[in-house]
Amino acid sequence: MKGLTQSKQLPMLILAFIGGLIVMALLAALLTNIQQRKSEALEYPLRVVAIDENELDPAIWGQNFPRHYDAFMRTQDDTIETPYGGSIPYSKLERYPAMIRLWAGYAFSKDHNEERGHYYAQIDQEITQRVQIVNQPGACINCHAAEAPQLIAQMGWENFNRTPYNDLKDKLHYGSSCADCHDPVTMDLRITRPALINALNVRGIDVTQASRQEMRTYVCAQCHVEYYFLGDDKVLTFPWSQGYTIDAMEAHYDSYGFKDWTHAETNAPMIKIQHPEFEMWTTSIHAQSGVSCADCHMPYIREGAVKISDHWLRSPLVNINQACQTCHAQDAETLEARILIIQEKTSQLLRLSEEAIIAAIDAIVAAQEAGATDEQLELARTYHRRASLRWDFVSSENSTGFHSPQEAARVLALAIYYAQQAQLEAERVTPR
């Protein structure tokens, strides 16, 4: 009986020993994790300088957060080239000359370059010919200068927006700044631009209740969106009253006949779309999966024991390891190939859209020269507006389709369709 009892005890002792090892391993992992978190917390045990609530200079903030500042300063690199973007400021009008006619009569037909990094936000705005050709309102400053929130506080929202840009430009010294997105005391993400708060309110969204992950998109949506200047006060407004898609924004504009300009060749009332990255992203699988803008463009990186969000904002194409492979198990070459396939197909559709719209423009011009009346050409011009609106939505969105491939393809298919309808309608009403 004694031997039988010992034979039963032995497996129990082994199991207890193994269980003890597992518990010890879990405790060790927990202690290691706690130590890592403590190391991160102690990275900046004392602030080198106090950050004033009105401090805009990233270099001052950088004394407390040198890793973040060093990364941000790398946005000065204007030598990065990707197949459909990068930071080299080449002329898009030279690369895609159809744009000159597509925007005929508008300042973008005179000057439209590939964007440089966030460091240059204010610098490049000041030197663009679009500011010199058109007396643009101060509303343009909202996304290009860190001084915008302070000027808004001093001048009032409407007065700030309607004051000419050239009257305010001497007050501008910083482009993107830490203060645009971070509270100087807590470092929490924050929204500093009223236009986004107003637009989200229209959508029934209280940004003060947003999660940190949602804020990692909303801070980008302060600027990477479609916008327009509303009324005589030129109030910066996002056209989201009916939704984020191009169809919903078109309905918003059509509800009161808004136009940015009249096309110089067709006399159609036109809309100029501006960098709608946020709106395109909302239709994507990434958005549905809870992936934020910062997850891909400012991914978390580790330097020693410290984990930070990489403030070198740039294309994931040049940072696939951190930007993509955190979630996707494929090798870098496979992921890069997938991105470029999407962009190549989108680029092909963009070029086809441009050809279709140019053909429509030619047909409307021919109809006008043959004596067609404004009443006869109203539908053709409406189709022209619809086609251009959709082409511009994808063309001015800075991912060449990658942010939402199926939506980009759908929108460009409609651009081609409406351009063809414009051409057919113009030919139908052309006097013989």
TACORBEL-V883388 format. One record per residue. N is the residue number from 0. RES is the residue in three letters. PHI is phi as a letter, one per 20 degrees, with the letter a starting at -180 (* if undefined). Layout:
BEGIN
((N | RES | PHI) (N | RES | PHI))
END
This chain:
BEGIN
((0 | MET | *) (1 | LYS | f) (2 | GLY | f) (3 | LEU | f) (4 | THR | f) (5 | GLN | f) (6 | SER | f) (7 | LYS | f) (8 | GLN | f) (9 | LEU | g) (10 | PRO | f) (11 | MET | f) (12 | LEU | f) (13 | ILE | f) (14 | LEU | f) (15 | ALA | f) (16 | PHE | f) (17 | ILE | f) (18 | GLY | f) (19 | GLY | f) (20 | LEU | f) (21 | ILE | f) (22 | VAL | f) (23 | MET | f) (24 | ALA | f) (25 | LEU | f) (26 | LEU | f) (27 | ALA | f) (28 | ALA | f) (29 | LEU | f) (30 | LEU | f) (31 | THR | f) (32 | ASN | f) (33 | ILE | f) (34 | GLN | f) (35 | GLN | f) (36 | ARG | f) (37 | LYS | f) (38 | SER | f) (39 | GLU | f) (40 | ALA | f) (41 | LEU | e) (42 | GLU | g) (43 | TYR | c) (44 | PRO | f) (45 | LEU | c) (46 | ARG | f) (47 | VAL | f) (48 | VAL | c) (49 | ALA | e) (50 | ILE | e) (51 | ASP | f) (52 | GLU | f) (53 | ASN | d) (54 | GLU | f) (55 | LEU | d) (56 | ASP | f) (57 | PRO | g) (58 | ALA | f) (59 | ILE | f) (60 | TRP | g) (61 | GLY | f) (62 | GLN | f) (63 | ASN | e) (64 | PHE | c) (65 | PRO | f) (66 | ARG | f) (67 | HIS | f) (68 | TYR | f) (69 | ASP | g) (70 | ALA | f) (71 | PHE | f) (72 | MET | f) (73 | ARG | f) (74 | THR | f) (75 | GLN | f) (76 | ASP | f) (77 | ASP | d) (78 | THR | d) (79 | ILE | e) (80 | GLU | c) (81 | THR | c) (82 | PRO | g) (83 | TYR | c) (84 | GLY | a) (85 | GLY | o) (86 | SER | d) (87 | ILE | e) (88 | PRO | e) (89 | TYR | f) (90 | SER | f) (91 | LYS | f) (92 | LEU | f) (93 | GLU | f) (94 | ARG | f) (95 | TYR | c) (96 | PRO | f) (97 | ALA | g) (98 | MET | f) (99 | ILE | f) (100 | ARG | e) (101 | LEU | f) (102 | TRP | d) (103 | ALA | g) (104 | GLY | n) (105 | TYR | d) (106 | ALA | f) (107 | PHE | f) (108 | SER | f) (109 | LYS | d) (110 | ASP | b) (111 | HIS | b) (112 | ASN | d) (113 | GLU | f) (114 | GLU | f) (115 | ARG | e) (116 | GLY | f) (117 | HIS | g) (118 | TYR | g) (119 | TYR | e) (120 | ALA | g) (121 | GLN | e) (122 | ILE | f) (123 | ASP | f) (124 | GLN | f) (125 | GLU | f) (126 | ILE | e) (127 | THR | f) (128 | GLN | f) (129 | ARG | f) (130 | VAL | f) (131 | GLN | e) (132 | ILE | f) (133 | VAL | d) (134 | ASN | f) (135 | GLN | f) (136 | PRO | f) (137 | GLY | f) (138 | ALA | g) (139 | CYS | f) (140 | ILE | f) (141 | ASN | g) (142 | CYS | d) (143 | HIS | d) (144 | ALA | b) (145 | ALA | f) (146 | GLU | f) (147 | ALA | g) (148 | PRO | g) (149 | GLN | f) (150 | LEU | f) (151 | ILE | f) (152 | ALA | f) (153 | GLN | f) (154 | MET | e) (155 | GLY | n) (156 | TRP | f) (157 | GLU | f) (158 | ASN | f) (159 | PHE | f) (160 | ASN | f) (161 | ARG | e) (162 | THR | f) (163 | PRO | g) (164 | TYR | g) (165 | ASN | f) (166 | ASP | f) (167 | LEU | d) (168 | LYS | f) (169 | ASP | f) (170 | LYS | e) (171 | LEU | d) (172 | HIS | c) (173 | TYR | c) (174 | GLY | e) (175 | SER | f) (176 | SER | c) (177 | CYS | g) (178 | ALA | f) (179 | ASP | f) (180 | CYS | c) (181 | HIS | c) (182 | ASP | f) (183 | PRO | f) (184 | VAL | e) (185 | THR | e) (186 | MET | m) (187 | ASP | f) (188 | LEU | f) (189 | ARG | b) (190 | ILE | d) (191 | THR | d) (192 | ARG | d) (193 | PRO | g) (194 | ALA | g) (195 | LEU | f) (196 | ILE | g) (197 | ASN | f) (198 | ALA | f) (199 | LEU | f) (200 | ASN | f) (201 | VAL | f) (202 | ARG | e) (203 | GLY | m) (204 | ILE | d) (205 | ASP | e) (206 | VAL | f) (207 | THR | f) (208 | GLN | e) (209 | ALA | f) (210 | SER | f) (211 | ARG | f) (212 | GLN | f) (213 | GLU | f) (214 | MET | f) (215 | ARG | f) (216 | THR | d) (217 | TYR | f) (218 | VAL | f) (219 | CYS | f) (220 | ALA | f) (221 | GLN | f) (222 | CYS | c) (223 | HIS | e) (224 | VAL | b) (225 | GLU | f) (226 | TYR | b) (227 | TYR | b) (228 | PHE | d) (229 | LEU | e) (230 | GLY | m) (231 | ASP | f) (232 | ASP | e) (233 | LYS | l) (234 | VAL | f) (235 | LEU | f) (236 | THR | c) (237 | PHE | d) (238 | PRO | e) (239 | TRP | d) (240 | SER | g) (241 | GLN | d) (242 | GLY | p) (243 | TYR | e) (244 | THR | f) (245 | ILE | f) (246 | ASP | f) (247 | ALA | f) (248 | MET | f) (249 | GLU | f) (250 | ALA | f) (251 | HIS | f) (252 | TYR | f) (253 | ASP | f) (254 | SER | f) (255 | TYR | c) (256 | GLY | m) (257 | PHE | f) (258 | LYS | b) (259 | ASP | e) (260 | TRP | a) (261 | THR | d) (262 | HIS | f) (263 | ALA | f) (264 | GLU | e) (265 | THR | e) (266 | ASN | m) (267 | ALA | f) (268 | PRO | f) (269 | MET | d) (270 | ILE | d) (271 | LYS | d) (272 | ILE | e) (273 | GLN | d) (274 | HIS | j) (275 | PRO | e) (276 | GLU | f) (277 | PHE | f) (278 | GLU | f) (279 | MET | f) (280 | TRP | f) (281 | THR | f) (282 | THR | e) (283 | SER | e) (284 | ILE | f) (285 | HIS | f) (286 | ALA | f) (287 | GLN | f) (288 | SER | e) (289 | GLY | n) (290 | VAL | e) (291 | SER | e) (292 | CYS | g) (293 | ALA | f) (294 | ASP | g) (295 | CYS | d) (296 | HIS | e) (297 | MET | c) (298 | PRO | f) (299 | TYR | f) (300 | ILE | c) (301 | ARG | d) (302 | GLU | d) (303 | GLY | m) (304 | ALA | e) (305 | VAL | d) (306 | LYS | d) (307 | ILE | c) (308 | SER | e) (309 | ASP | f) (310 | HIS | e) (311 | TRP | e) (312 | LEU | f) (313 | ARG | a) (314 | SER | f) (315 | PRO | g) (316 | LEU | g) (317 | VAL | d) (318 | ASN | b) (319 | ILE | f) (320 | ASN | g) (321 | GLN | e) (322 | ALA | f) (323 | CYS | d) (324 | GLN | f) (325 | THR | f) (326 | CYS | d) (327 | HIS | d) (328 | ALA | e) (329 | GLN | f) (330 | ASP | f) (331 | ALA | g) (332 | GLU | f) (333 | THR | f) (334 | LEU | f) (335 | GLU | f) (336 | ALA | f) (337 | ARG | f) (338 | ILE | g) (339 | LEU | f) (340 | ILE | f) (341 | ILE | g) (342 | GLN | f) (343 | GLU | f) (344 | LYS | f) (345 | THR | f) (346 | SER | f) (347 | GLN | f) (348 | LEU | f) (349 | LEU | f) (350 | ARG | f) (351 | LEU | f) (352 | SER | f) (353 | GLU | f) (354 | GLU | f) (355 | ALA | f) (356 | ILE | f) (357 | ILE | f) (358 | ALA | f) (359 | ALA | f) (360 | ILE | g) (361 | ASP | g) (362 | ALA | f) (363 | ILE | f) (364 | VAL | f) (365 | ALA | f) (366 | ALA | f) (367 | GLN | f) (368 | GLU | f) (369 | ALA | e) (370 | GLY | o) (371 | ALA | f) (372 | THR | e) (373 | ASP | g) (374 | GLU | f) (375 | GLN | f) (376 | LEU | e) (377 | GLU | g) (378 | LEU | f) (379 | ALA | f) (380 | ARG | f) (381 | THR | f) (382 | TYR | f) (383 | HIS | f) (384 | ARG | g) (385 | ARG | f) (386 | ALA | f) (387 | SER | f) (388 | LEU | g) (389 | ARG | f) (390 | TRP | f) (391 | ASP | f) (392 | PHE | g) (393 | VAL | e) (394 | SER | f) (395 | SER | e) (396 | GLU | e) (397 | ASN | e) (398 | SER | c) (399 | THR | l) (400 | GLY | n) (401 | PHE | f) (402 | HIS | f) (403 | SER | a) (404 | PRO | g) (405 | GLN | f) (406 | GLU | f) (407 | ALA | f) (408 | ALA | f) (409 | ARG | f) (410 | VAL | f) (411 | LEU | f) (412 | ALA | f) (413 | LEU | f) (414 | ALA | f) (415 | ILE | f) (416 | TYR | g) (417 | TYR | f) (418 | ALA | f) (419 | GLN | f) (420 | GLN | f) (421 | ALA | f) (422 | GLN | f) (423 | LEU | f) (424 | GLU | f) (425 | ALA | f) (426 | GLU | f) (427 | ARG | f) (428 | VAL | e) (429 | THR | f) (430 | PRO | f) (431 | ARG | e))
END
